[in-house]
Amino acid sequence: SIYVLAVLLIPRFPRMTDDMARSALLSFVNSKCCYGNRAAGELLIQELKPQTFYRYRLKTFNETRVCEWTFEPYTNASVDGPQNGVSPRPWDIKVQVPQMFQEDTKKFRVPHSSLLKECHKCHGRGRYKCSGCHGGGRMRCVICNGARKAKHLKYQKRCQVCSGTGRKRCNTCSGRGNKTCSTCQGVKKLLHFIQLIITWKNNVYEFISEQQLSFPRDLLSNAMGENVLKDENTLVYPLVDFPNAEISLASQRAIAEHHGPLTSTSRILRQVCLLKLEFYPNFNLITYEKFGNHNTMLEITSKQK
């Protein structure tokens, strides 16, 4: 069964009055320590011109599955290898999918893919020769440089650091000459297996119909407006017959981009597209912009007559 949700709403923006605009302006001025509010209170607003723009947003929830070989120290547990059957393919492994549009990454061991091998680092010894002392357990004294005498002291014959031996215990291996293998942690064997890495990730495409915006576009992410259309499904379709041609083209481009990267390792679980209508009014004497239904001041620029 296919689940489709499509909602068409008629935007009802509040009518912007002079008093509302002046109140927002005074609020902005009062929030600044060095701004005076007299001019804002006496300012004559000659004209308000509401402008609207569409915001189209497509969010695609993808699941990607990748397999890779990895290993870990053997813990004497039973080995689930090929003798127990054929390993399932990546998409045949059932896992718990997180809540839709909630990003996450999880790793799973593929059944029947485990192999027990000798550690490649220490060749099954559990330890390897110390690289600092080359297995000798002692190193040349850095004070006397192996000369057994402290040359920097006139009346000192024997080096006090190495007790006149010219050598001292290796700090890397504590004088043992070898170290525990960090790869197998001394157990001499490694368990190799195929690891399935599943990544749930959102891809987001956003398009704004109004290109000649007189304020930074990053502020638009906080704008609020009215939902015109919402569609949620496994796969959504472009808005072919939408009256605004820019939105129609943007929806086609968004869906094509989100389908483009899909391969045998990636699938779409869910898509949701949202079309919003937002607006801001312009003042004739000042540049004043209002985002969505909130009276938010962006900038004030006096115009010279």
Residue pairs with C-beta under 8 A, 6 or more apart in sequence:
2 233
2 234
3 232
3 233
3 234
4 231
4 232
4 233
5 230
5 231
5 232
5 233
6 229
6 230
6 231
7 227
7 229
7 230
8 228
8 229
9 226
9 227
9 228
9 229
11 225
11 226
11 228
11 277
12 226
13 50
13 225
13 226
13 279
13 293
14 20
14 293
16 48
16 50
16 281
16 290
18 45
18 48
20 295
21 45
21 48
21 281
21 283
21 288
21 290
21 295
22 40
22 41
22 43
22 45
23 295
24 288
24 290
24 295
24 296
24 297
25 40
25 43
25 286
25 288
25 297
25 300
26 37
26 40
26 41
27 295
27 297
28 297
28 300
29 35
29 36
29 37
29 40
30 37
43 285
43 286
44 285
45 283
45 284
45 285
46 283
46 284
46 285
47 283
47 284
48 281
48 282
48 283
48 284
49 281
49 282
49 284
50 279
50 280
50 281
50 282
51 210
51 279
51 280
51 281
51 282
52 210
52 277
52 278
52 279
53 208
53 209
53 210
53 213
53 277
53 278
53 279
54 208
54 209
54 210
54 228
54 244
54 246
54 247
54 275
54 276
54 277
54 278
55 206
55 207
55 208
55 209
55 220
55 223
55 225
55 275
55 276
55 277
55 278
56 206
56 207
56 208
56 209
56 239
56 247
56 250
56 251
56 254
56 273
56 274
56 275
57 204
57 205
57 206
57 207
57 273
57 274
57 275
57 276
58 204
58 205
58 206
58 236
58 251
58 254
58 255
58 258
58 271
58 272
58 273
59 101
59 202
59 203
59 204
59 205
59 271
59 272
59 273
59 274
60 202
60 203
60 204
60 205
60 258
60 268
60 270
60 271
61 100
61 101
61 200
61 201
61 202
61 268
61 269
61 270
61 271
62 200
62 201
62 202
62 203
62 262
62 266
62 267
62 268
62 269
63 97
63 198
63 199
63 200
63 266
63 267
63 269
64 198
64 199
64 200
64 201
64 265
64 266
64 267
65 90
65 91
65 196
65 197
65 198
65 265
65 266
66 90
66 196
66 197
66 199
66 265
67 90
67 110
67 194
67 195
67 196
67 197
68 194
68 195
68 197
69 192
69 193
69 194
69 195
70 192
70 193
70 194
70 195
71 117
71 190
71 191
71 192
71 193
72 190
72 191
73 183
73 184
73 185
73 187
73 189
73 190
73 191
74 116
74 184
74 187
74 189
74 190
74 191
75 187
75 191
77 191
79 114
79 115
79 116
79 191
80 111
80 112
80 113
80 114
81 112
81 113
81 114
81 115
81 116
82 112
82 113
84 111
84 112
85 111
85 112
86 112
87 110
87 111
87 112
87 113
87 194
88 110
88 111
90 196
90 265
91 267
93 108
93 110
93 111
93 196
95 106
95 108
95 198
97 200
97 269
98 104
98 200
100 269
100 270
101 202
101 270
101 272
102 200
103 200
103 201
103 202
104 199
104 200
105 197
105 198
105 199
105 200
106 197
106 198
107 195
107 196
107 197
107 198
108 195
108 196
108 198
109 193
109 194
109 195
109 196
110 193
110 194
110 195
110 196
113 193
113 194
114 191
114 192
114 193
115 191
115 192
115 193
116 189
116 190
116 191
116 192
117 189
117 190
117 192
118 124
118 188
118 189
118 190
119 126
119 181
119 183
119 184
119 187
119 188
119 189
119 190
120 183
120 190
121 128
121 181
121 182
121 183
121 184
122 128
122 181
122 183
122 184
122 188
124 188
124 189
125 181
125 188
126 180
126 181
126 184
126 186
126 187
126 188
127 178
127 179
127 180
127 181
127 186
128 178
128 179
128 181
129 135
129 177
129 178
130 137
130 170
130 172
130 173
130 176
130 177
130 178
130 179
131 172
132 139
132 170
132 171
132 172
132 173
133 139
133 170
133 172
133 173
133 177
135 177
135 178
136 170
136 177
137 169
137 170
137 173
137 175
137 176
137 177
138 167
138 168
138 169
138 170
138 175
139 167
139 168
139 169
139 170
140 146
140 166
140 167
141 159
141 161
141 162
141 165
141 166
141 167
141 168
142 161
143 150
143 159
143 161
143 162
144 150
144 151
144 159
144 161
144 162
144 166
146 166
146 167
147 159
147 166
148 158
148 159
148 162
148 164
148 165
148 166
149 156
149 157
149 158
149 159
149 164
150 156
150 157
150 158
150 159
150 160
158 164
159 166
161 168
162 168
169 175
170 177
172 179
173 179
180 186
181 188
183 190
184 190
200 269
203 258
205 253
205 254
205 257
205 258
207 246
207 247
207 250
207 253
207 254
208 217
208 220
209 244
209 246
209 247
209 250
213 220
214 287
214 289
215 289
215 298
215 299
219 291
219 298
220 278
220 291
222 291
223 278
223 291
223 292
224 278
224 291
224 292
224 293
224 294
225 276
225 277
225 278
225 279
225 292
225 293
226 276
226 277
226 278
227 274
227 275
227 276
228 275
228 276
228 277
229 239
229 273
229 274
229 275
230 272
230 273
230 274
230 275
231 237
231 272
231 273
232 270
232 271
232 272
232 273
233 270
233 271
234 268
234 269
234 270
234 271
235 268
235 271
236 255
236 271
236 272
236 273
237 255
238 248
238 251
238 252
238 254
238 255
239 247
239 248
239 251
239 273
239 275
240 248
240 252
241 248
242 248
242 251
242 275
247 275
251 273
254 273
258 268
258 271
259 268
262 268
278 291
278 292
279 290
279 292
280 289
280 290
280 291
281 288
281 289
281 290
282 288
282 289
285 302
285 303
286 300
286 301
286 302
286 303
287 299
287 300
287 301
287 303
288 297
288 298
288 300
289 296
289 297
289 298
289 299
290 296
291 298
